[in-house]
Amino acid sequence: MKTPQRLIVLFLLCIGQQLTAQSIRGVVTGEQGKPLAHVTVQQVGTYSITQTNEAGLFTLPAPNGNSAVLTLRRVGYQFQQITVALPQSEPVKVNLSEEEITLREVVIAKGENPAIPIIKKAIARRKENSLDLNYYTADFYSKGLFKLKEVPKKILGQKLDQFDEILDSTRSGIIYLSETVSKIKFHKPDLLNETIIASKVSGNDNGFSFNTARSSEFDFYDNYISLNTNVMSPIADQALSNYKYKLDGSFMNESGQLIYKIQVMPKRKTDVLFEGTLYICDDFFSIYGLELHIDGKKLLMPALDQLTLNQAYSYDNKTRKWVRTSQFIDFKAGIFGIKFAGRFTYVYSNYDFESVLTKASFTKEIVRFEAESNKKDSTYWQKMRPIPLTVDEKKDYVKKDKIQQKHQSAQYLDSIDRKNNAFSVSDILMGYNYRNSFKHWDFDYSGVLTNVRFNTVQGFTTSGKLEYTLRDENKRTKLRVGADVNYGFSDNKVRPVFYWIHRFDRMHAASYVLSGGIKATSFHENSPISNIVNSVSSLLFKDNYLKLYEKRYVRASFYRELLNGLDTEISTEYAQRVPLYNSTSLSWTKADKNYLSNDPTQPNNEVSAPFDSHQLLISQVHFNIHFGQQYMSRPDGKIRIPNDKYPFLSVKYRKGWGGSSAVYHFDQIQLNSQYDKRLGQMGESTFSFEAGRFIQKNSLSFTDFKHFMGNETHIGTQSNYVGTYLLLPYYAMSTDAGYVQGHWEHHDSGYFLNKLPVLKWLQSEFVFGYHGLSVSDRLPYQEVSLGLDHLGFGKFKVFRFDYVYSFQGNTTKNGLVIGFQFLQALD
C-alpha cells in the first residue's frame, strides 16, 4: 500500500475510533426545572451506568450504532426511558416528575401497622436476597470531596491562614478532591480485591487517593453496619425490637414492580440506630433504595454532626438480580468554629456474575495501585469518569494544579522559606525550624522552655533537641539525625543523647537506628507515669513516683518485615548503669511531708540504691506476628491493614551478657497476645495476655526486672487501659522470675447506657474492665472496674471516669481514676 493510502486509512481509523469513543451527554431536571442530582442513568441491556452530578449533568460511553436506549431513575421520581440519536449534536434534556405515592391496601391484622408485614418479609428474605450478590466482579468509580465552610481567621488567638489560597471570599472552599477508577472482585462475607487503574488527587500529580471500594462496603443485608461502632440495619434479625416503621405509600417502577416507601426511626431516641427512608420491592422484598442518616454523637464522634448513607439498586432481567449501582456518603461536621462537609461517591458498573470466584481467588493484597495509575491525563479522565465534574470541582482541579506548579518552583519555595525561617530572640526559648523545602530537608530546634519538667532526682529539667531531617518524597523515605540535650538544675548535670534514624524501604517498613549518650531513664522501659503528671504530683502533692537511674549507652537496632504479617526487630545495647539519688526536696505545698527515696525497693531509705553500678551488653530479638494481615500496595510502598478476625502475637527474647560481672547475665523470653472483638451492637472487647520468664539468671539487676504498668496518681492518660493496672503501686509486683498477666476491657458503645434514664442523655459509654497479675512467690493481684468514657461538654468529650476495686489475698482497695487522654499527647 502506498504511503498516501496508508495515511488515509490511518486517518479514517482514527476518525472511527474517535466516533466510537464519544460519550452520551445529558442534563436532568426535576420540579420547576431545577437540576436533579443522583439520577441513575443506564444503557438498556448493559451494566453501563452513571449518575448525574449536582448540576444534573451526566455522561455515558456511547455504544456502536446510530442510537442508544437509556433508562433514568431516582428513588422518589418517576422512571423514564429515552432513545438518544448518535452522534449527538447537543446534550439531551430530560425532566423527571416526582412519584405519585399512593396508599394501597395491605392485608394486615386488625390494628397492625401496615409497614410491619412488609418489613417482616424483608427480614425473612434478607439472607436469600443477600446471596444475589454472593460474588461478582465489577468496574468501580469513587470520588472523595471535603469542603471547608466559614473558616474563622483565628482559633484561640492563632492565625489560621494555611488555607487562604484555596478559600473564597466567604472563607469556604474545597480542601480535598480525589477520584479512582478500578476493577473489583468480591465474595461474601468480606473478601474483596481491588486493582486501581487510575488515581487522581487535586493539587498533587504524584498522589494516591485514599477512597477505595473497601471503604464503601456497607451492606444493609448484614445485621450491622460498621461506622466507628456497629449500627443495626433496619432489616436485621432484631430490627423489629429496635425500630419503628411507617408506611408512606407505594408506587410502580419501570418494570411494573410495586415499591413500598417506608420511614424508619429508633424506638428510643438515644439508641445507636439509623433513621430515614427505606424502599422495599414487593416481589422480592429486596432493597430498592435507601436514604438513612445518623448523628455523630450516637457514633461517639462528637465533631461529626450527621452522616447520611444513600444507596440505589437496579434490577437486571437477565440475571434476575437487584444490584447496587450507586452509593453516596454525606457528612457534616465542625469544631473550633470550623464547619466542613464532605461526600464520597461510588458507582458500580459492568457486573459479571458468570465468573466463578472462590476464597482461593483472593489474596491478602486487597488493594493494588497499578504503576503509573496516578499519571493518567485529562483525556483519560474525560472518557472514564462516569459522573461529570461540577463547576466547582473543575475549578478546583485547575486552581490546585496552578498552586502546585507554583509551590514546586524553587523561587516560590525559597520565598516561603525566607519568611518562615526568620529568626527571633524568642525562638531560643520556644523553638526554631529552618527548612529548605525545595531540597526536602529541615533543621529543627525544640526550645528549652517548652520542655520544662520536674523530678526529685534532677530538680527542674529542660531539654533542647536539635534534629536534621532529609526526606525523599517519591520513595517516602526519611533520614533523621539529631541530639537531645537534657539539663537538671538541681543535680547540675548535662545529659546528651545522639541518634541516627534511617527509614529506607517503605515496601518492607525497613529502618535502622543508631543511638547513644547519657540519660536519666525510668526503671520501667515504658515509663508508666508521664513526666507532666509526675511534675504536678511532686510539686503539688509531694508524691514523687518517677524513679530514675542513669544509663550511659550505645545502641543499634534494625527493623524489617520479613513476610507479610511477620516482622522482626533485632537490637544490641551496651550500657553502664549508675544509680541516682534525690537531689532536691522542693515542693510548692506540704512542707511537713518528706519525699520518698529514689529506691523503689526501700522508699524510706534516702541513701540506698536498688542496684550497684555495672556494665552489661543486652541483645534482643523481637518477632511480631499479625495473623491474616492484609495490605495495600502502591508504587511507593506498602500499607499494612490488620485483620480483626485474628489476634496479634509477639515473641521476644532478651539476653544479658558480656557485662562487668557474670552475676548480671540473664536470658528472658516473653510472649504477648492481643485480640479485639466487636460484639454486634453491644460494643467492642479487647483482650490481652502476656507471660514471661527469666530462664537463666544469677543476681539480676533491678534495672532488668520485669516491671508492670501500675498507677498511683489516680490519673489516666491512655486511650484504653489494656495492659495497665489502675491502683497497683508501680514496683510492688516487679519480678526476676516468671509471671502471667491478663487484661480485658469492654466499651459498650452506649448499648447499655443509652437504655438508662437520665444517664442516656450523656451520649457516653460504659467501660467494663478486669486486670489480673500472677507472679511467682506472691499472691495474685486483681482489679475490676466500671467507668464512663467520652464525657465532656458539647463536641469536647475527652474525659473518662473509672471506679476501681482491687484485691490481693485479704487486702482490698478501691478508688476513682480520672482519664485525661490529651495529656499523653502533651508529654
C-alpha positions in Angstrom: 0.0 0.0 0.0 1.3 3.4 -0.9 2.1 5.9 1.7 -0.8 8.4 0.9 -3.2 5.5 1.0 -1.9 4.3 4.4 -2.3 7.8 5.7 -5.9 8.0 4.5 -6.7 4.6 6.1 -5.0 5.6 9.3 -6.9 8.9 9.3 -10.2 7.0 8.8 -9.4 4.5 11.6 -8.6 7.4 13.9 -11.9 9.1 13.0 -13.8 5.9 13.6 -12.1 5.3 16.9 -12.9 8.9 17.9 -16.6 8.4 17.0 -16.9 5.2 18.9 -15.1 6.8 21.9 -17.7 9.6 22.0 -20.0 10.0 25.0 -23.7 10.4 25.5 -24.2 13.7 27.3 -27.3 15.0 29.0 -28.9 17.1 31.8 -31.7 16.0 34.1 -34.1 18.4 35.8 -36.8 17.9 38.4 -39.7 20.1 39.6 -39.6 23.7 38.3 -36.7 22.8 36.1 -34.1 22.6 38.9 -31.1 20.3 38.3 -31.6 16.9 39.7 -28.6 15.0 41.2 -28.2 11.3 42.0 -30.3 10.2 39.0 -29.1 6.7 37.8 -28.6 6.6 34.0 -28.2 3.2 32.5 -27.9 1.9 29.0 -30.6 -0.7 28.5 -29.3 -4.3 28.4 -25.9 -3.5 29.9 -24.3 -2.6 33.2 -23.1 0.7 31.7 -24.2 3.1 34.4 -23.6 6.6 35.6 -25.1 9.2 37.9 -26.0 12.9 37.5 -23.9 15.4 39.4 -25.2 18.3 41.5 -25.8 20.3 38.3 -27.9 17.4 36.8 -25.3 16.6 34.2 -24.3 13.1 33.1 -22.1 11.4 30.6 -22.1 7.8 29.4 -19.9 6.0 26.9 -21.6 5.8 23.6 -22.2 2.3 22.1 -21.6 1.4 18.4 -24.6 2.2 16.3 -26.9 5.1 15.5 -28.8 5.2 18.8 -28.8 4.2 22.4 -31.7 3.4 24.8 -31.3 4.9 28.3 -33.2 4.5 31.5 -33.3 7.3 34.0 -34.5 6.8 37.6 -34.1 8.2 41.0 -35.8 7.0 44.2 -38.9 9.2 44.7 -39.2 10.1 40.9 -41.0 8.6 38.0 -38.9 6.4 35.7 -38.2 7.4 32.1 -36.8 5.6 29.1 -35.4 7.6 26.2 -33.8 6.9 22.9 -30.8 9.1 22.0 -29.7 9.5 18.4 -26.0 9.2 17.8 -23.8 11.1 17.3 -25.3 13.9 19.4 -25.4 17.4 18.3 -26.2 18.7 21.8 -26.8 17.2 25.2 -30.2 15.5 25.7 -32.6 17.2 28.2 -34.8 15.1 30.5 -37.3 16.2 33.1 -38.3 13.7 35.8 -41.6 14.1 37.8 -42.0 13.0 41.4 -43.5 9.7 42.1 -47.2 9.6 42.9 -47.1 7.8 46.2 -50.4 6.1 46.9 -51.6 4.1 50.0 -52.5 0.8 48.6 -54.3 -1.8 50.6 -52.0 -4.2 52.5 -53.5 -7.3 54.2 -52.9 -6.9 57.9 -54.4 -8.0 61.2 -56.7 -5.6 62.8 -54.8 -2.7 64.5 -51.5 -3.8 62.9 -49.1 -1.3 61.5 -49.2 -1.8 57.7 -45.4 -1.4 57.4 -44.7 -4.4 59.7 -45.8 -7.2 57.4 -43.5 -5.7 54.6 -40.6 -5.4 57.0 -41.1 -9.0 58.3 -41.0 -10.3 54.8 -37.9 -8.3 54.0 -36.2 -9.7 57.1 -37.3 -13.2 56.2 -35.8 -12.8 52.7 -32.7 -11.0 53.9 -30.2 -13.9 53.6 -31.7 -15.1 50.3 -31.5 -11.6 48.8 -28.0 -11.2 50.1 -26.9 -14.2 48.2 -27.8 -12.5 44.9 -24.6 -10.6 45.4 -22.7 -13.5 46.8 -19.8 -13.0 44.4 -19.1 -10.9 41.4 -16.6 -8.7 39.5 -17.4 -5.1 38.6 -16.0 -1.8 37.5 -15.8 0.8 40.3 -15.5 4.5 40.4 -15.1 6.6 43.5 -14.8 10.3 44.3 -14.0 11.9 47.6 -14.7 15.6 48.4 -14.1 17.7 51.6 -15.2 21.3 51.8 -14.5 23.9 54.4 -17.2 26.4 55.2 -17.0 29.7 57.1 -13.4 29.2 58.3 -12.5 31.7 61.1 -9.4 33.7 60.6 -8.1 32.8 64.1 -8.5 30.0 66.5 -7.6 30.6 70.2 -5.8 33.7 69.0 -3.7 31.8 66.5 -3.8 32.8 62.8 -5.5 30.1 60.6 -4.0 31.1 57.2 -2.8 27.8 55.8 -5.9 27.5 53.6 -6.0 31.1 52.4 -5.0 30.2 48.8 -7.9 27.8 48.3 -10.7 29.7 50.2 -13.0 32.2 48.6 -14.3 35.5 49.9 -16.8 33.6 52.2 -13.8 31.7 53.7 -15.2 28.5 52.1 -13.6 26.1 49.6 -12.6 22.5 48.6 -9.6 21.2 50.6 -9.6 17.6 49.2 -10.8 16.2 45.9 -9.8 12.8 44.5 -11.1 10.1 42.1 -10.3 6.5 41.4 -11.2 4.0 38.6 -10.7 0.4 39.5 -11.6 -3.2 38.9 -13.0 -5.1 41.9 -13.9 -8.7 42.7 -16.0 -9.6 45.7 -17.1 -12.7 47.6 -19.3 -12.6 50.7 -19.0 -12.0 53.5 -15.9 -9.8 53.3 -13.4 -10.9 50.6 -12.5 -8.0 48.3 -9.6 -7.4 46.0 -9.3 -4.1 44.1 -7.0 -3.1 41.3 -6.8 0.7 41.0 -6.2 1.6 37.4 -6.4 5.3 37.8 -6.0 7.7 40.8 -6.2 11.4 40.7 -5.8 13.9 43.6 -6.4 17.6 43.1 -3.2 19.6 43.6 -0.9 16.5 43.8 0.0 15.0 40.5 2.1 12.4 42.3 -0.6 11.5 44.9 -2.7 8.4 45.5 -6.3 8.7 46.5 -7.4 7.0 49.8 -11.0 6.4 48.8 -11.3 2.7 47.8 -14.0 0.1 47.4 -13.1 -1.4 50.7 -14.2 1.8 52.5 -17.5 1.7 50.6 -18.8 -1.7 51.6 -21.9 -1.0 53.6 -24.3 -4.0 53.1 -27.7 -3.5 54.7 -28.5 -7.2 54.2 -26.0 -7.7 57.0 -27.2 -7.4 60.6 -24.9 -4.5 61.3 -23.2 -1.6 59.5 -19.7 -0.7 60.9 -19.4 3.0 61.4 -16.9 3.5 64.3 -19.4 1.3 66.2 -21.9 -1.2 64.9 -25.3 0.2 63.8 -28.2 -2.2 63.3 -29.7 -2.5 59.8 -33.4 -1.7 59.6 -34.0 -5.2 58.2 -31.7 -7.0 60.7 -32.9 -10.1 62.6 -33.6 -8.0 65.7 -34.7 -4.8 63.9 -38.4 -5.1 64.9 -37.4 -4.9 68.5 -35.5 -1.7 68.0 -37.0 0.3 65.1 -40.4 1.9 64.4 -41.8 1.9 60.9 -44.3 4.0 59.0 -45.6 3.1 55.5 -45.8 6.3 53.5 -47.2 4.6 50.4 -46.1 2.8 47.2 -45.5 3.3 43.5 -44.8 1.3 40.4 -41.3 1.3 39.0 -40.3 0.9 35.3 -40.6 -2.9 35.4 -44.1 -2.8 36.8 -42.8 -3.8 40.3 -44.5 -2.4 43.3 -42.2 -0.4 45.6 -43.0 0.4 49.2 -41.7 3.7 50.8 -41.2 3.2 54.5 -40.0 5.6 57.1 -37.7 4.1 59.8 -36.8 5.5 63.2 -35.4 4.3 66.5 -37.9 3.3 69.2 -35.7 5.0 71.7 -34.2 8.3 70.5 -30.8 7.7 72.1 -30.3 4.2 70.6 -27.5 3.9 68.1 -29.8 3.4 65.1 -30.5 4.9 61.7 -33.5 7.0 60.7 -34.7 7.9 57.3 -36.4 6.3 54.3 -36.2 2.6 53.1 -37.7 1.4 49.8 -38.7 -2.2 49.5 -39.6 -4.1 46.3 -42.9 -6.1 46.7 -42.0 -9.2 44.6 -38.7 -10.0 46.2 -38.9 -7.9 49.3 -35.4 -6.7 48.5 -33.9 -3.2 48.9 -34.8 -0.9 46.0 -33.1 2.1 47.6 -32.5 3.9 50.9 -31.5 7.2 52.4 -30.6 6.8 56.1 -28.8 9.1 58.5 -27.4 9.0 62.0 -26.0 11.7 64.3 -22.3 11.7 65.1 -22.9 11.9 68.9 -24.5 8.4 68.6 -21.4 7.1 67.0 -19.3 8.7 69.8 -17.8 11.1 67.2 -18.7 14.5 68.7 -17.1 16.5 65.9 -19.4 14.8 63.4 -22.9 16.4 63.2 -24.5 13.9 60.8 -23.7 11.1 58.5 -26.0 10.1 55.6 -26.0 7.0 53.5 -27.8 6.8 50.2 -27.9 3.7 48.0 -29.7 2.9 44.8 -30.3 -0.6 43.3 -31.2 -1.7 39.8 -32.9 -4.8 38.6 -31.4 -7.0 35.9 -34.0 -9.0 34.0 -31.3 -11.4 32.6 -29.9 -12.5 35.9 -33.0 -11.6 38.0 -30.8 -9.8 40.5 -31.1 -6.5 42.3 -27.6 -4.9 42.2 -26.3 -1.9 43.9 -25.5 0.7 41.2 -24.5 3.7 43.3 -23.8 4.9 46.8 -23.3 8.3 48.4 -21.9 9.1 51.9 -22.5 12.6 53.0 -21.3 14.1 56.2 -21.4 17.4 58.1 -19.0 18.2 60.9 -17.5 21.1 62.8 -15.2 22.0 65.7 -13.4 25.1 66.9 -15.7 27.2 64.8 -14.7 25.4 61.6 -17.5 23.9 59.6 -16.8 21.3 57.0 -18.8 18.9 54.8 -17.9 16.1 52.5 -19.2 13.5 50.1 -17.9 10.1 49.0 -19.5 9.0 45.7 -19.3 5.4 44.5 -20.6 4.0 41.2 -20.7 0.2 40.3 -21.0 -0.9 36.7 -20.3 -3.8 34.3 -21.2 -6.5 36.8 -20.1 -10.1 36.0 -21.8 -12.9 37.9 -20.6 -15.6 35.5 -17.0 -15.9 36.6 -16.8 -18.4 39.4 -15.0 -16.9 42.4 -13.9 -19.0 45.4 -12.0 -18.0 48.5 -8.8 -19.2 46.7 -9.4 -16.4 44.1 -8.5 -13.7 46.7 -5.2 -12.7 48.1 -4.1 -10.6 51.1 -3.3 -7.8 48.7 -6.7 -6.2 49.0 -5.8 -3.0 47.1 -3.2 -2.7 44.4 -2.4 0.6 42.6 -1.1 -0.1 39.1 2.2 1.5 38.1 1.5 5.0 36.5 -2.0 4.9 37.9 -1.5 8.4 39.2 -0.2 9.7 35.8 -3.4 9.5 33.7 -4.1 12.6 31.6 -7.3 14.7 31.3 -8.3 12.8 28.1 -8.4 9.5 30.0 -10.5 11.0 32.8 -13.0 12.7 30.5 -13.6 9.3 28.9 -13.7 7.2 32.1 -15.3 9.5 34.6 -19.0 8.2 34.9 -20.2 11.4 36.7 -19.3 14.8 35.3 -17.4 17.2 37.5 -19.3 20.1 38.9 -18.3 23.6 38.0 -16.6 24.0 41.5 -14.7 20.7 41.0 -13.5 21.7 37.6 -12.3 25.0 39.0 -10.6 23.2 41.9 -8.5 21.0 39.6 -7.4 23.9 37.6 -6.8 26.1 40.6 -4.9 23.4 42.6 -2.8 22.5 39.5 -1.6 26.1 39.3 -1.0 26.2 43.0 1.0 23.0 42.9 3.2 24.3 40.0 3.8 27.5 41.9 4.5 25.6 45.2 7.0 23.3 43.4 9.1 26.1 42.0 12.4 26.9 43.7 11.6 30.6 43.6 8.3 30.2 45.5 9.6 27.7 48.0 12.6 29.9 48.7 10.4 32.9 49.3 8.2 30.9 51.7 11.2 29.5 53.5 12.7 33.0 53.9 9.5 34.1 55.6 9.2 31.1 57.8 12.9 30.8 58.5 13.0 34.3 60.0 14.7 34.1 63.4 13.7 36.0 66.6 15.1 36.1 70.1 12.1 34.2 71.5 13.0 31.2 69.3 15.9 30.5 71.7 13.3 29.6 74.3 10.3 28.5 72.3 12.0 26.6 69.4 13.0 27.2 65.8 12.7 25.4 62.5 14.8 26.1 59.4 13.6 24.5 56.2 14.7 24.0 52.6 11.5 22.9 51.0 12.9 22.6 47.5 15.6 20.1 48.6 13.3 18.5 51.2 15.4 19.0 54.3 14.9 20.9 57.5 16.6 21.6 60.8 14.6 21.7 64.0 15.3 23.0 67.5 12.7 22.2 70.1 13.2 25.1 72.5 14.2 24.8 76.2 11.1 26.5 77.6 8.6 24.0 76.0 10.2 21.0 77.7 10.4 22.1 81.4 9.7 19.2 83.8 10.4 18.4 87.4 11.6 15.3 89.3 13.3 14.8 92.6 16.5 13.4 91.1 17.3 16.3 88.8 15.0 19.0 90.1 13.6 21.2 87.3 14.8 19.9 84.0 14.8 21.2 80.5 15.7 19.7 77.1 16.7 21.1 73.8 16.5 18.8 70.8 18.4 19.6 67.6 17.4 17.5 64.6 18.2 17.4 60.9 15.6 15.6 58.6 16.0 14.7 54.9 13.0 13.3 53.0 12.6 11.6 49.6 9.0 12.4 48.7 8.9 9.9 45.8 10.3 6.9 47.7 8.7 8.0 51.0 12.0 7.5 52.9 13.4 9.6 55.7 16.7 10.2 57.4 16.8 11.9 60.9 20.0 12.8 62.7 19.9 14.6 66.0 20.9 15.3 69.6 18.6 15.7 72.6 20.4 17.5 75.4 18.9 17.3 78.9 19.9 19.5 81.9 19.0 19.1 85.5 19.1 22.3 87.6 19.4 20.5 90.9 22.0 17.9 90.2 23.7 20.3 87.8 24.3 17.7 85.1 24.1 17.8 81.3 23.0 14.5 79.7 23.2 14.4 75.9 21.7 11.7 73.6 22.6 11.4 70.0 20.7 9.4 67.4 20.7 8.5 63.7 17.4 7.0 62.2 17.1 5.9 58.6 13.7 4.6 57.2 14.9 3.4 53.8 12.4 0.8 52.5 8.7 1.5 52.6 7.8 -1.7 50.9 9.2 -3.7 53.9 9.0 -1.0 56.5 12.7 -1.3 57.0 14.7 1.0 59.2 17.8 1.1 61.4 18.6 3.2 64.4 21.9 4.1 66.0 21.9 6.0 69.3 24.0 6.7 72.3 24.7 9.0 75.1 23.7 9.6 78.7 20.2 9.8 80.1 18.2 9.6 83.3 15.7 6.9 82.4 12.8 5.1 84.2 13.3 1.6 85.5 10.2 0.7 83.5 11.0 0.7 79.8 7.6 2.2 79.0 7.5 4.7 81.9 4.1 4.1 83.5 3.9 7.7 84.7 4.2 10.7 82.3 6.6 13.5 83.0 3.8 16.0 83.2 1.7 14.0 85.7 4.8 13.3 87.8 5.8 17.0 87.8 2.3 18.0 89.1 2.2 15.2 91.6 5.6 16.1 93.0 5.3 19.9 93.2 1.7 20.0 94.5 1.3 16.8 96.5 4.9 15.8 97.2 4.4 12.4 95.7 7.5 11.6 93.6 6.5 8.4 91.7 9.0 8.6 88.9 12.1 6.6 89.7 15.3 7.0 87.6 18.7 5.6 87.0 21.4 6.8 84.7 22.3 4.9 81.6 25.4 5.6 79.5 25.0 3.6 76.4 25.3 2.9 72.7 22.6 1.0 70.9 22.0 -0.3 67.4 18.7 -1.7 66.1 17.3 -3.0 62.8 13.6 -3.4 61.9 12.1 -5.1 58.8 9.0 -7.0 57.7 10.3 -10.5 56.7 7.0 -11.8 55.2 3.5 -10.3 55.0 2.3 -10.3 58.6 5.7 -11.2 60.1 8.2 -8.5 61.1 11.2 -8.5 63.4 13.4 -6.1 65.3 17.0 -7.0 66.3 18.9 -4.8 68.7 22.0 -4.7 70.8 22.9 -2.2 73.5 26.0 -1.8 75.6 25.3 0.3 78.8 26.8 1.4 82.0 24.0 1.6 84.6 24.6 4.0 87.5 22.2 4.5 90.5 20.8 8.0 91.1 19.6 9.7 94.3 17.2 12.5 95.1 18.9 15.9 94.9 16.1 18.2 95.9 13.2 18.4 98.4 11.5 21.3 96.5 7.7 21.4 96.6 5.1 24.1 96.4 3.0 22.6 99.2 3.1 20.1 102.1 6.4 21.4 103.6 5.9 19.0 106.5 5.9 15.9 104.2 9.0 14.1 103.1 9.7 12.8 99.6 10.2 9.1 99.2 13.7 8.0 98.1 14.6 7.1 94.5 15.0 3.5 95.5 11.7 1.6 94.7 12.8 -1.3 96.9 13.5 0.9 100.0 11.3 4.0 99.6 12.1 5.4 103.1 15.9 5.0 102.8 17.5 8.1 101.2 21.0 6.6 100.9 20.1 3.1 99.5 20.2 2.1 95.8 18.3 -0.8 94.2 21.4 -2.0 92.3 25.2 -1.5 92.1 26.8 0.3 89.2 27.8 -2.1 86.4 28.1 -2.6 82.7 26.0 -5.0 80.6 25.5 -6.0 76.9 21.9 -6.7 76.1 20.8 -8.3 72.8 17.2 -8.7 71.8 15.2 -10.4 69.0 11.6 -9.5 68.7 9.1 -11.1 66.3 5.6 -9.7 65.7 3.0 -11.9 64.0 -0.1 -10.3 62.5 -2.3 -13.2 61.6 -4.3 -12.7 58.4 -2.7 -9.3 57.8 -3.9 -7.6 54.6 -2.3 -4.8 52.8 -2.5 -2.1 50.1 0.4 -1.9 47.7 1.4 1.3 45.9 4.4 2.0 43.7 5.9 4.0 46.6 5.3 1.4 49.3 3.1 -0.9 51.2 0.3 0.0 53.7 -0.4 -2.8 56.2 -4.0 -3.4 57.4 -4.6 -5.5 60.5 -7.2 -8.3 60.2 -9.5 -8.0 63.2 -10.6 -11.6 62.9 -7.3 -12.8 64.4 -5.2 -12.0 67.4 -1.8 -10.3 67.3 1.1 -12.3 68.7 4.5 -11.0 69.9 7.5 -13.1 70.9 10.6 -11.5 72.5 13.9 -13.0 73.6 16.4 -10.9 75.6 19.9 -11.9 76.6 22.1 -10.0 79.0 25.8 -10.9 78.6 29.3 -9.5 78.2 28.9 -7.5 81.4 31.3 -6.3 84.1 30.3 -9.3 86.1 28.7 -12.6 85.1 26.2 -12.3 88.0 24.2 -9.8 85.9 23.8 -12.2 82.9 20.4 -13.5 82.1 18.1 -15.0 79.4 14.5 -13.9 79.2 11.6 -15.0 77.0 8.3 -13.1 76.7 5.0 -13.9 74.9 2.3 -11.4 74.3 -1.1 -11.6 72.5 -3.9 -9.1 72.0 -7.3 -9.5 70.3 -10.1 -7.1 69.6 -13.6 -8.5 69.2 -16.7 -6.5 68.2 -19.8 -7.9 69.7 -22.6 -6.6 67.5 -24.2 -3.5 68.9 -23.0 -4.4 72.4 -19.7 -2.8 71.7 -16.1 -3.9 71.5 -13.9 -6.0 73.8 -10.1 -6.1 73.9 -8.3 -9.0 75.4 -4.6 -9.0 76.3 -2.4 -11.8 77.6 1.3 -11.9 78.5 3.6 -14.4 80.0 7.3 -14.4 80.6 10.1 -15.9 82.5 13.8 -15.4 83.2 15.1 -18.8 82.2 18.8 -18.2 83.3 19.9 -15.7 85.9 22.2 -15.3 88.8 21.8 -12.0 90.6 19.7 -9.9 88.3 20.0 -6.2 88.4 16.8 -4.3 89.3 17.1 -2.4 86.0 16.4 -5.7 84.2 13.4 -6.9 86.3 10.1 -7.2 84.7 8.1 -4.2 85.8 4.4 -3.7 85.3 2.3 -0.7 84.3 0.9 0.5 87.7 -0.8 3.7 88.7 -0.7 5.6 92.0 -1.8 9.0 90.8 -5.5 8.3 90.0 -4.9 10.0 86.6 -5.2 8.0 83.4 -3.6 9.2 80.2 -4.1 6.3 77.8 -6.9 5.9 75.3 -7.6 2.5 76.9 -6.3 0.7 80.0 -5.5 -2.7 78.4 -2.1 -3.6 79.8 -2.4 -1.1 82.7 -3.2 -1.5 86.3 -5.2 1.3 87.8 -4.4 1.0 91.5 -1.2 -1.1 91.6 1.9 0.6 93.1 4.4 0.9 90.3 7.0 -1.5 91.6 5.1 -3.6 94.0 5.0 -6.7 91.8 8.3 -6.3 89.9 9.9 -9.7 89.5 13.0 -11.5 88.4 11.1 -14.8 88.0 8.0 -15.9 86.0 4.8 -14.1 85.6 1.4 -14.1 83.8 -0.9 -11.2 83.3 -4.2 -10.8 81.6 -6.4 -7.8 80.8 -9.9 -7.3 79.4 -11.7 -4.0 78.6 -15.1 -3.7 77.1 -16.6 -0.5 75.6 -20.3 -0.9 75.3 -20.7 1.9 72.6 -23.7 3.2 74.5 -25.6 -0.1 74.2 -26.4 -0.4 77.9 -26.0 3.2 78.9 -28.5 4.5 76.3 -31.3 2.5 77.9 -30.9 4.0 81.4 -32.9 7.0 82.5 -31.0 10.3 82.8 -27.6 8.7 82.0 -28.7 8.0 78.4 -28.6 11.8 77.7 -24.8 11.8 78.4 -24.3 10.2 75.0 -21.4 8.4 76.6 -20.5 4.7 77.0 -19.9 2.2 79.8 -16.4 0.7 80.2 -16.0 -2.6 82.0 -12.6 -3.8 82.9 -10.6 -6.6 84.5 -6.8 -6.8 85.2 -5.1 -9.8 86.7 -1.4 -10.5 87.5 0.3 -13.6 88.9 3.9 -13.5 89.9 6.0 -16.3 91.5 6.0 -16.3 95.3 3.3 -13.7 95.6 -0.5 -13.7 95.9 -2.3 -12.9 92.6 -3.3 -9.3 92.2 -6.7 -8.5 90.5 -8.8 -5.4 89.6 -12.3 -4.9 88.4 -13.6 -1.6 87.1 -16.6 0.2 85.8 -16.3 3.5 84.0 -17.8 6.1 81.8 -15.9 7.2 78.7 -16.4 10.1 76.2 -17.5 12.6 78.8 -17.3 16.3 78.4 -19.1 19.3 77.0 -20.6 19.7 73.5 -18.0 18.4 71.0 -15.2 18.2 73.6 -15.6 14.7 75.0 -12.1 13.9 76.2 -12.7 12.7 79.8 -13.2 9.3 81.4 -14.1 8.3 85.0 -13.5 4.7 86.3 -14.4 3.3 89.7 -11.8 0.5 90.5 -11.8 -2.2 93.1 -8.6 -4.2 93.7 -7.9 -7.3 95.8 -4.8 -9.3 96.7 -5.5 -12.0 99.2 -7.2 -10.3 102.1 -6.1 -6.8 101.1 -8.6 -4.8 99.2 -8.6 -1.2 97.8 -10.9 1.0 95.8 -10.6 4.3 94.1 -11.5 6.6 91.3 -9.3 7.1 88.2 -9.9 10.2 86.1 -8.8 10.0 82.4 -7.3 12.9 80.5 -6.3 11.4 77.2 -4.9 14.7 75.9 -2.1 14.6 78.5 -0.5 11.7 76.5 -0.1 14.0 73.5 1.3 16.9 75.6 4.0 14.7 77.2 
